[in-house]
Amino acid sequence: MPRPTAAQLAYGACTVIFSTLAMLLLFQTSSGPGIAVIALAALALGLLVALTVPFSGTRTAQAPAEPVADEERVPTTL
């Protein structure tokens, strides 16, 4: 599994922060277990977002190109 990119980490972190704030304001909880549930839900959501953001610039390994014989090369002129 490839390592996450900086963009994926940023999206995941922002999701955790903003979803935690939104759920705390929405549910207006002040109990310890309620805050723990909200924090776990926000972490799960952030992980989901970070893993579903597509990798940028990743390509599958390609076979090396066949060497071209000198007769097949086209000379370039400047």
PyMOL commands that place a pseudoatom at each C-alpha (Angstrom):
pseudoatom trace, name=CA, resn=MET, resi=1, chain=A, elem=C, hetatm=0, pos=[0.000, 0.000, 0.000]
pseudoatom trace, name=CA, resn=PRO, resi=2, chain=A, elem=C, hetatm=0, pos=[1.508, 3.353, -1.018]
pseudoatom trace, name=CA, resn=ARG, resi=3, chain=A, elem=C, hetatm=0, pos=[2.091, 6.078, 1.520]
pseudoatom trace, name=CA, resn=PRO, resi=4, chain=A, elem=C, hetatm=0, pos=[-0.504, 8.847, 1.694]
pseudoatom trace, name=CA, resn=THR, resi=5, chain=A, elem=C, hetatm=0, pos=[0.383, 12.110, 0.017]
pseudoatom trace, name=CA, resn=ALA, resi=6, chain=A, elem=C, hetatm=0, pos=[0.473, 15.481, 1.741]
pseudoatom trace, name=CA, resn=ALA, resi=7, chain=A, elem=C, hetatm=0, pos=[-2.876, 16.381, 0.198]
pseudoatom trace, name=CA, resn=GLN, resi=8, chain=A, elem=C, hetatm=0, pos=[-4.496, 13.253, 1.578]
pseudoatom trace, name=CA, resn=LEU, resi=9, chain=A, elem=C, hetatm=0, pos=[-3.140, 13.965, 5.060]
pseudoatom trace, name=CA, resn=ALA, resi=10, chain=A, elem=C, hetatm=0, pos=[-4.351, 17.563, 4.853]
pseudoatom trace, name=CA, resn=TYR, resi=11, chain=A, elem=C, hetatm=0, pos=[-7.845, 16.543, 3.720]
pseudoatom trace, name=CA, resn=GLY, resi=12, chain=A, elem=C, hetatm=0, pos=[-8.063, 13.959, 6.490]
pseudoatom trace, name=CA, resn=ALA, resi=13, chain=A, elem=C, hetatm=0, pos=[-6.862, 16.359, 9.183]
pseudoatom trace, name=CA, resn=CYS, resi=14, chain=A, elem=C, hetatm=0, pos=[-9.250, 19.115, 8.087]
pseudoatom trace, name=CA, resn=THR, resi=15, chain=A, elem=C, hetatm=0, pos=[-12.106, 16.621, 8.038]
pseudoatom trace, name=CA, resn=VAL, resi=16, chain=A, elem=C, hetatm=0, pos=[-11.342, 15.516, 11.598]
pseudoatom trace, name=CA, resn=ILE, resi=17, chain=A, elem=C, hetatm=0, pos=[-11.135, 19.085, 12.902]
pseudoatom trace, name=CA, resn=PHE, resi=18, chain=A, elem=C, hetatm=0, pos=[-14.218, 20.448, 11.169]
pseudoatom trace, name=CA, resn=SER, resi=19, chain=A, elem=C, hetatm=0, pos=[-16.405, 17.395, 11.729]
pseudoatom trace, name=CA, resn=THR, resi=20, chain=A, elem=C, hetatm=0, pos=[-15.490, 17.347, 15.435]
pseudoatom trace, name=CA, resn=LEU, resi=21, chain=A, elem=C, hetatm=0, pos=[-16.424, 21.008, 15.817]
pseudoatom trace, name=CA, resn=ALA, resi=22, chain=A, elem=C, hetatm=0, pos=[-19.634, 20.563, 13.842]
pseudoatom trace, name=CA, resn=MET, resi=23, chain=A, elem=C, hetatm=0, pos=[-20.770, 17.524, 15.840]
pseudoatom trace, name=CA, resn=LEU, resi=24, chain=A, elem=C, hetatm=0, pos=[-19.910, 19.150, 19.175]
pseudoatom trace, name=CA, resn=LEU, resi=25, chain=A, elem=C, hetatm=0, pos=[-21.948, 22.224, 18.220]
pseudoatom trace, name=CA, resn=LEU, resi=26, chain=A, elem=C, hetatm=0, pos=[-24.788, 20.155, 16.779]
pseudoatom trace, name=CA, resn=PHE, resi=27, chain=A, elem=C, hetatm=0, pos=[-25.198, 17.715, 19.670]
pseudoatom trace, name=CA, resn=GLN, resi=28, chain=A, elem=C, hetatm=0, pos=[-24.167, 20.159, 22.432]
pseudoatom trace, name=CA, resn=THR, resi=29, chain=A, elem=C, hetatm=0, pos=[-22.784, 17.379, 24.576]
pseudoatom trace, name=CA, resn=SER, resi=30, chain=A, elem=C, hetatm=0, pos=[-20.600, 17.963, 27.600]
pseudoatom trace, name=CA, resn=SER, resi=31, chain=A, elem=C, hetatm=0, pos=[-20.309, 14.437, 28.981]
pseudoatom trace, name=CA, resn=GLY, resi=32, chain=A, elem=C, hetatm=0, pos=[-17.089, 12.472, 28.655]
pseudoatom trace, name=CA, resn=PRO, resi=33, chain=A, elem=C, hetatm=0, pos=[-18.555, 9.463, 26.825]
pseudoatom trace, name=CA, resn=GLY, resi=34, chain=A, elem=C, hetatm=0, pos=[-20.413, 11.726, 24.380]
pseudoatom trace, name=CA, resn=ILE, resi=35, chain=A, elem=C, hetatm=0, pos=[-17.238, 13.620, 23.521]
pseudoatom trace, name=CA, resn=ALA, resi=36, chain=A, elem=C, hetatm=0, pos=[-15.341, 10.333, 23.114]
pseudoatom trace, name=CA, resn=VAL, resi=37, chain=A, elem=C, hetatm=0, pos=[-17.954, 9.012, 20.682]
pseudoatom trace, name=CA, resn=ILE, resi=38, chain=A, elem=C, hetatm=0, pos=[-17.815, 12.228, 18.666]
pseudoatom trace, name=CA, resn=ALA, resi=39, chain=A, elem=C, hetatm=0, pos=[-14.009, 12.136, 18.590]
pseudoatom trace, name=CA, resn=LEU, resi=40, chain=A, elem=C, hetatm=0, pos=[-13.971, 8.513, 17.406]
pseudoatom trace, name=CA, resn=ALA, resi=41, chain=A, elem=C, hetatm=0, pos=[-16.575, 9.244, 14.739]
pseudoatom trace, name=CA, resn=ALA, resi=42, chain=A, elem=C, hetatm=0, pos=[-14.554, 12.238, 13.521]
pseudoatom trace, name=CA, resn=LEU, resi=43, chain=A, elem=C, hetatm=0, pos=[-11.360, 10.153, 13.383]
pseudoatom trace, name=CA, resn=ALA, resi=44, chain=A, elem=C, hetatm=0, pos=[-13.118, 7.430, 11.405]
pseudoatom trace, name=CA, resn=LEU, resi=45, chain=A, elem=C, hetatm=0, pos=[-14.517, 10.017, 8.994]
pseudoatom trace, name=CA, resn=GLY, resi=46, chain=A, elem=C, hetatm=0, pos=[-11.101, 11.646, 8.576]
pseudoatom trace, name=CA, resn=LEU, resi=47, chain=A, elem=C, hetatm=0, pos=[-9.502, 8.276, 7.863]
pseudoatom trace, name=CA, resn=LEU, resi=48, chain=A, elem=C, hetatm=0, pos=[-12.186, 7.497, 5.303]
pseudoatom trace, name=CA, resn=VAL, resi=49, chain=A, elem=C, hetatm=0, pos=[-11.670, 10.840, 3.561]
pseudoatom trace, name=CA, resn=ALA, resi=50, chain=A, elem=C, hetatm=0, pos=[-7.875, 10.501, 3.565]
pseudoatom trace, name=CA, resn=LEU, resi=51, chain=A, elem=C, hetatm=0, pos=[-8.015, 7.049, 2.013]
pseudoatom trace, name=CA, resn=THR, resi=52, chain=A, elem=C, hetatm=0, pos=[-10.621, 7.851, -0.625]
pseudoatom trace, name=CA, resn=VAL, resi=53, chain=A, elem=C, hetatm=0, pos=[-8.911, 10.961, -2.005]
pseudoatom trace, name=CA, resn=PRO, resi=54, chain=A, elem=C, hetatm=0, pos=[-7.248, 9.693, -5.194]
pseudoatom trace, name=CA, resn=PHE, resi=55, chain=A, elem=C, hetatm=0, pos=[-3.485, 9.503, -5.315]
pseudoatom trace, name=CA, resn=SER, resi=56, chain=A, elem=C, hetatm=0, pos=[-2.037, 12.152, -7.594]
pseudoatom trace, name=CA, resn=GLY, resi=57, chain=A, elem=C, hetatm=0, pos=[0.765, 11.281, -9.943]
pseudoatom trace, name=CA, resn=THR, resi=58, chain=A, elem=C, hetatm=0, pos=[0.915, 7.590, -9.128]
pseudoatom trace, name=CA, resn=ARG, resi=59, chain=A, elem=C, hetatm=0, pos=[1.295, 5.228, -12.017]
pseudoatom trace, name=CA, resn=THR, resi=60, chain=A, elem=C, hetatm=0, pos=[1.703, 1.537, -12.305]
pseudoatom trace, name=CA, resn=ALA, resi=61, chain=A, elem=C, hetatm=0, pos=[5.105, 0.134, -13.136]
pseudoatom trace, name=CA, resn=GLN, resi=62, chain=A, elem=C, hetatm=0, pos=[5.650, -0.170, -16.841]
pseudoatom trace, name=CA, resn=ALA, resi=63, chain=A, elem=C, hetatm=0, pos=[7.963, -2.531, -18.639]
pseudoatom trace, name=CA, resn=PRO, resi=64, chain=A, elem=C, hetatm=0, pos=[11.163, -0.898, -19.881]
pseudoatom trace, name=CA, resn=ALA, resi=65, chain=A, elem=C, hetatm=0, pos=[11.041, 0.173, -23.492]
pseudoatom trace, name=CA, resn=GLU, resi=66, chain=A, elem=C, hetatm=0, pos=[12.799, -1.920, -26.085]
pseudoatom trace, name=CA, resn=PRO, resi=67, chain=A, elem=C, hetatm=0, pos=[16.050, -0.362, -27.264]
pseudoatom trace, name=CA, resn=VAL, resi=68, chain=A, elem=C, hetatm=0, pos=[15.740, 1.143, -30.726]
pseudoatom trace, name=CA, resn=ALA, resi=69, chain=A, elem=C, hetatm=0, pos=[18.264, 0.102, -33.334]
pseudoatom trace, name=CA, resn=ASP, resi=70, chain=A, elem=C, hetatm=0, pos=[20.370, 2.834, -34.949]
pseudoatom trace, name=CA, resn=GLU, resi=71, chain=A, elem=C, hetatm=0, pos=[18.738, 2.219, -38.336]
pseudoatom trace, name=CA, resn=GLU, resi=72, chain=A, elem=C, hetatm=0, pos=[15.271, 2.872, -36.903]
pseudoatom trace, name=CA, resn=ARG, resi=73, chain=A, elem=C, hetatm=0, pos=[16.146, 6.205, -35.301]
pseudoatom trace, name=CA, resn=VAL, resi=74, chain=A, elem=C, hetatm=0, pos=[15.092, 9.308, -37.150]
pseudoatom trace, name=CA, resn=PRO, resi=75, chain=A, elem=C, hetatm=0, pos=[17.752, 12.020, -37.099]
pseudoatom trace, name=CA, resn=THR, resi=76, chain=A, elem=C, hetatm=0, pos=[16.597, 15.413, -35.921]
pseudoatom trace, name=CA, resn=THR, resi=77, chain=A, elem=C, hetatm=0, pos=[17.906, 18.638, -37.335]
pseudoatom trace, name=CA, resn=LEU, resi=78, chain=A, elem=C, hetatm=0, pos=[17.867, 21.950, -35.596]
for i in range(1, 78): cmd.bond("trace and resi %d" % i, "trace and resi %d" % (i + 1))
show_as sticks, trace
zoom trace
